[in-house]
Amino acid sequence: MFVLGLAAAVLMVLWQALPGLQAWLAPQTSAPRTVTPRGDLAADERATIELFEKSRDSVVFISTAQLVEDVWTRNVFSVPRGTGSGFIWDDTGHVVTNYHVIAGASQATVKLADGRDYRAVLVGSSPSHDIAVLRIGVAFRRPPPVPIGTSGDLKIGQKVFAIGNPFGLDWTLTTGIISALDRSLPAEDGNSTIDHLIQTDAAINPGNSGGPLLDSAGRLIGINTAIYSPSGASAGIGFAVPVDTVMQVVPELIRTGRYVRPVVGIGADEQVNQQLAARTGMAGVYVLEVEPGSSAAQAGLKSWRIGPEGLVPGDVIIEVEGRKVESLSDLLARIDDFRVGDTVTLRLRRGDETRQVRVTLQPGS
């Protein structure tokens, strides 16, 4: 038994040492491995590659800086502030990005896909939509504008493609699907919300802001604007300003340098609104002022006021074109779906009575 056990142990040791012995006895030179033919790329891979190659030149890298004065020497010098993305809007050098990419900056430099750098000038911005327009002077070999799509007909599950410069890693492509539609987030001005946002699981990180979100046809359907992430990195929840909003805001920024929101001609205050809603138990926008000669005045709206007998009820706006309004930011967002000169239907509550009025939207101040 002892001999058999010893033999088994020796065999086990030899078996474990066999690969090492083979490597030691084998020649020290080795022929190159044969490459296995790959075959054709899959159809969806070819489509994605083609989309990126066609869209790449329309995307830009934006770096910003801030001018700082040395308190001792009074010398002014430039301090890097941040980076972001943008895209070519037209053939005259306009570049669209997020407002928060350039907010607080003194200078912005736009880098094209071919490596050329241009100092940009600010044409206009709308903090309430987180949109800004820059302009660069490209005299020759102008990069192509990004093709424009629509966002009102998007479907959950649709493929999307984001191109940008996350963490400064330029011209990065990420893909995903539309996860949800009609999301809302607070705007950069802190006084309103951005409505109809596109939610996507395409990886969007800091630096992607301002870059295009494209559909499978390579058309612009949104501007990548924000992420939801406890850590600050992509967590599979990103948001994009829809292209229908971009198409409404950008031409006006190019034309006038600012976006004039349509209004109905009333005064309201969110804090007072909340107090009155808590007191009366009725959600909506409480009309605190009606501007003389405004569309609201012509439609017969009445404001709430304090009289000798106490609080005198006025009108509460509860719907715009059939959509509920529960706060001042709701009202601003609903009206912002229309343009100055459009006529909309407001549903009002005054006391126990409900009625509808038609008002023509006028330019805000």
Secondary structure as the mmCIF struct_conf table of DSSP 4:
data_model
#
loop_
_struct_conf.conf_type_id
_struct_conf.id
_struct_conf.beg_label_comp_id
_struct_conf.beg_label_asym_id
_struct_conf.beg_label_seq_id
_struct_conf.end_label_comp_id
_struct_conf.end_label_asym_id
_struct_conf.end_label_seq_id
HELX_RH_AL_P HELX_RH_AL_P1 PHE A 2 LEU A 25
BEND BEND1 ALA A 26 ALA A 26
BEND BEND2 GLN A 28 GLN A 28
HELX_LH_PP_P HELX_LH_PP_P1 ALA A 31 PRO A 37
HELX_LH_PP_P HELX_LH_PP_P2 ASP A 40 ALA A 42
HELX_RH_AL_P HELX_RH_AL_P2 ALA A 43 SER A 55
HELX_RH_3T_P HELX_RH_3T_P1 ARG A 56 SER A 58
STRN STRN1 VAL A 59 GLU A 69
TURN_TY1_P TURN_TY1_P1 VAL A 71 THR A 73
STRN STRN2 VAL A 76 ILE A 88
BEND BEND3 ASP A 90 ASP A 90
TURN_TY1_P TURN_TY1_P2 ASP A 91 THR A 92
STRN STRN3 HIS A 94 THR A 97
HELX_RH_AL_P HELX_RH_AL_P3 TYR A 99 ILE A 102
TURN_TY1_P TURN_TY1_P3 ALA A 103 GLY A 104
BEND BEND4 SER A 106 SER A 106
STRN STRN4 GLN A 107 LYS A 111
TURN_TY1_P TURN_TY1_P4 ALA A 113 ASP A 114
BEND BEND5 GLY A 115 GLY A 115
STRN STRN5 ASP A 117 ARG A 119
STRN STRN6 VAL A 121 SER A 126
TURN_TY1_P TURN_TY1_P5 PRO A 127 ASP A 130
STRN STRN7 ILE A 131 ARG A 135
BEND BEND6 PHE A 140 ARG A 141
HELX_LH_PP_P HELX_LH_PP_P3 ARG A 142 PRO A 147
STRN STRN8 ILE A 148 ILE A 148
BEND BEND7 SER A 151 SER A 151
TURN_TY1_P TURN_TY1_P6 GLY A 152 ASP A 153
TURN_TY1_P TURN_TY1_P7 ILE A 156 GLY A 157
STRN STRN9 LYS A 159 GLY A 164
HELX_RH_3T_P HELX_RH_3T_P2 PRO A 166 GLY A 168
BEND BEND8 TRP A 171 TRP A 171
STRN STRN10 THR A 172 PRO A 186
TURN_TY1_P TURN_TY1_P8 GLU A 188 ASP A 189
BEND BEND9 GLY A 190 SER A 192
STRN STRN11 THR A 193 THR A 200
BEND BEND10 ALA A 202 ALA A 202
TURN_TY1_P TURN_TY1_P9 PRO A 206 GLY A 207
TURN_TY1_P TURN_TY1_P10 SER A 209 GLY A 210
STRN STRN12 PRO A 212 LEU A 214
TURN_TY1_P TURN_TY1_P11 SER A 216 ALA A 217
BEND BEND11 GLY A 218 GLY A 218
STRN STRN13 LEU A 220 ILE A 227
BEND BEND12 PRO A 230 ALA A 233
BEND BEND13 GLY A 236 GLY A 236
STRN STRN14 GLY A 238 PRO A 242
HELX_RH_AL_P HELX_RH_AL_P4 VAL A 243 THR A 256
BEND BEND14 GLY A 257 GLY A 257
STRN STRN15 ARG A 258 ARG A 258
STRN STRN16 PRO A 262 VAL A 263
BEND BEND15 GLY A 265 GLY A 265
STRN STRN17 ILE A 266 GLY A 267
HELX_RH_AL_P HELX_RH_AL_P5 GLU A 270 THR A 280
BEND BEND16 GLY A 284 GLY A 284
STRN STRN18 VAL A 285 TYR A 286
STRN STRN19 GLU A 289 VAL A 290
TURN_TY1_P TURN_TY1_P12 PRO A 292 GLY A 293
BEND BEND17 SER A 294 SER A 294
HELX_RH_AL_P HELX_RH_AL_P6 SER A 295 GLN A 298
TURN_TY1_P TURN_TY1_P13 ALA A 299 GLY A 300
STRN STRN20 ARG A 305 GLY A 307
TURN_TY1_P TURN_TY1_P14 PRO A 308 GLU A 309
STRN STRN21 GLY A 310 VAL A 312
HELX_LH_PP_P HELX_LH_PP_P4 PRO A 313 PRO A 313
STRN STRN22 VAL A 316 VAL A 320
TURN_TY1_P TURN_TY1_P15 GLU A 321 GLY A 322
STRN STRN23 ARG A 323 LYS A 324
BEND BEND18 SER A 327 SER A 327
HELX_RH_AL_P HELX_RH_AL_P7 LEU A 328 ILE A 335
TURN_TY1_P TURN_TY1_P16 ASP A 336 ASP A 337
BEND BEND19 PHE A 338 PHE A 338
TURN_TY1_P TURN_TY1_P17 VAL A 340 GLY A 341
STRN STRN24 THR A 343 ARG A 350
TURN_TY1_P TURN_TY1_P18 GLY A 351 ASP A 352
STRN STRN25 GLU A 353 THR A 360
STRN STRN26 GLN A 362 PRO A 363
#
